[in-house]
Amino acid sequence: MTIIIAIAGSPSHPSRSSAVLEYAKTVLASEGLPIDLITVRDLPAEDLLFANFDSVAIRKAQALVEKADGVIIATPVYKASYTGVLKSFLDLLPPGAFSGKVILPIATGGTLAHLLAIDYALKPVIATLGARYVLGGVYLLDTQIQTNPDGSVHLEAEIEQRLKASLYDFVDGIQQVKNHQLAQSKKEPALAPLE
Ligand SMILES: Cc1cc2nc3c(=O)[nH]c(=O)nc-3n(C[C@H](O)[C@H](O)[C@H](O)COP(=O)(O)O)c2cc1C
């Protein structure tokens, strides 16, 4: 079974970046892949602010990340970077939390000027958490995202195609990593008994 989680890093509600995750959820659900969602703004603010590693809510979120094969991280661009509240959450993940997982970063922004925030700001943190399989990521402009009163999300055709292609690459990547891990586990020789 493939386990995918998504981390929504916006402090706002409603949120365009979360709407993109909703869209991703629909695409992956149609492939038979459900997504569990961690909405950082719903975690206790004090636990995030004071880095409370013992928080029950934080531990639950950590456990979701731990069992995932793939993680989608969506954030709005704030001041040319990802949000502070997302950083507060990522700071509470244990070392190596993304090791062996495939990561798809998504950012939404008001301007194309900060297109590289994914590469310069978010990816170094993802790498520090042990990720070795990180997709290029998708950057969406606000003008390309339309949220409707019924909760549905409409994306501009070009970005919709790009997001879908990235989601399919993400799913393929997860399968490849799982196959590789399985092959490695079969190759590993039995441990020799201690003398
Ligand atoms: C405090 C703040 C800072 C922002 N800084 C930037 C920025 O530096 N570059 C940019 O392109 N957009 C910036 N924006 C616009 C948001 O990134 C954009 O509207 C995003 O889609 C909002 O996503 P959300 O609805 O999920 O919070 C900023 C918005 C806010 C509220």
The ligand as an SDF file (V2000), in Angstrom:
LIG
                    3D

 31 33  0  0  0  0  0  0  0  0999 V2000
    2.7660   38.2120    4.3270 C   0  0  0  0  0  0  0  0  0  0  0  0
    2.7490   37.8770    2.8600 C   0  0  0  0  0  0  0  0  0  0  0  0
    3.9150   37.9190    2.1340 C   0  0  0  0  0  0  0  0  0  0  0  0
    3.9320   37.6150    0.7800 C   0  0  0  0  0  0  0  0  0  0  0  0
    5.1120   37.6570    0.1090 N   0  0  0  0  0  0  0  0  0  0  0  0
    5.1470   37.3050   -1.2030 C   0  0  0  0  0  0  0  0  0  0  0  0
    6.3770   37.2950   -1.9140 C   0  0  0  0  0  0  0  0  0  0  0  0
    7.4280   37.6490   -1.3950 O   0  0  0  0  0  0  0  0  0  0  0  0
    6.3620   36.9190   -3.2130 N   0  0  0  0  0  0  0  0  0  0  0  0
    5.2150   36.5220   -3.8450 C   0  0  0  0  0  0  0  0  0  0  0  0
    5.2680   36.1520   -5.0270 O   0  0  0  0  0  0  0  0  0  0  0  0
    4.0150   36.5350   -3.1910 N   0  0  0  0  0  0  0  0  0  0  0  0
    3.9520   36.9060   -1.8950 C   0  0  0  0  0  0  0  0  0  0  0  0
    2.7580   36.9010   -1.2130 N   0  0  0  0  0  0  0  0  0  0  0  0
    1.5460   36.4350   -1.9140 C   0  0  0  0  0  0  0  0  0  0  0  0
    1.2430   34.9840   -1.5750 C   0  0  0  0  0  0  0  0  0  0  0  0
    2.3760   34.1660   -1.7270 O   0  0  0  0  0  0  0  0  0  0  0  0
    0.1650   34.4030   -2.4960 C   0  0  0  0  0  0  0  0  0  0  0  0
   -0.9760   35.2110   -2.4920 O   0  0  0  0  0  0  0  0  0  0  0  0
   -0.1660   32.9640   -2.1000 C   0  0  0  0  0  0  0  0  0  0  0  0
   -0.8070   32.3180   -3.1670 O   0  0  0  0  0  0  0  0  0  0  0  0
   -1.0670   32.9110   -0.8890 C   0  0  0  0  0  0  0  0  0  0  0  0
   -1.2700   31.5580   -0.5910 O   0  0  0  0  0  0  0  0  0  0  0  0
   -2.2750   31.1050    0.5620 P   0  0  0  0  0  0  0  0  0  0  0  0
   -3.6390   31.6150    0.1450 O   0  0  0  0  0  0  0  0  0  0  0  0
   -2.1980   29.6020    0.5540 O   0  0  0  0  0  0  0  0  0  0  0  0
   -1.8140   31.6980    1.8450 O   0  0  0  0  0  0  0  0  0  0  0  0
    2.7260   37.2410    0.1350 C   0  0  0  0  0  0  0  0  0  0  0  0
    1.5320   37.2120    0.8660 C   0  0  0  0  0  0  0  0  0  0  0  0
    1.5340   37.5320    2.2100 C   0  0  0  0  0  0  0  0  0  0  0  0
    0.2360   37.4970    2.9810 C   0  0  0  0  0  0  0  0  0  0  0  0
  1  2  1  0
  2  3  1  0
  2 30  2  0
  3  4  2  0
  4  5  1  0
  4 28  1  0
  5  6  2  0
  6  7  1  0
  6 13  1  0
  7  8  2  0
  7  9  1  0
  9 10  1  0
 10 11  2  0
 10 12  1  0
 12 13  2  0
 13 14  1  0
 14 15  1  0
 14 28  1  0
 15 16  1  0
 16 17  1  0
 16 18  1  0
 18 19  1  0
 18 20  1  0
 20 21  1  0
 20 22  1  0
 22 23  1  0
 23 24  1  0
 24 25  2  0
 24 26  1  0
 24 27  1  0
 28 29  2  0
 29 30  1  0
 30 31  1  0
M  END
$$$$
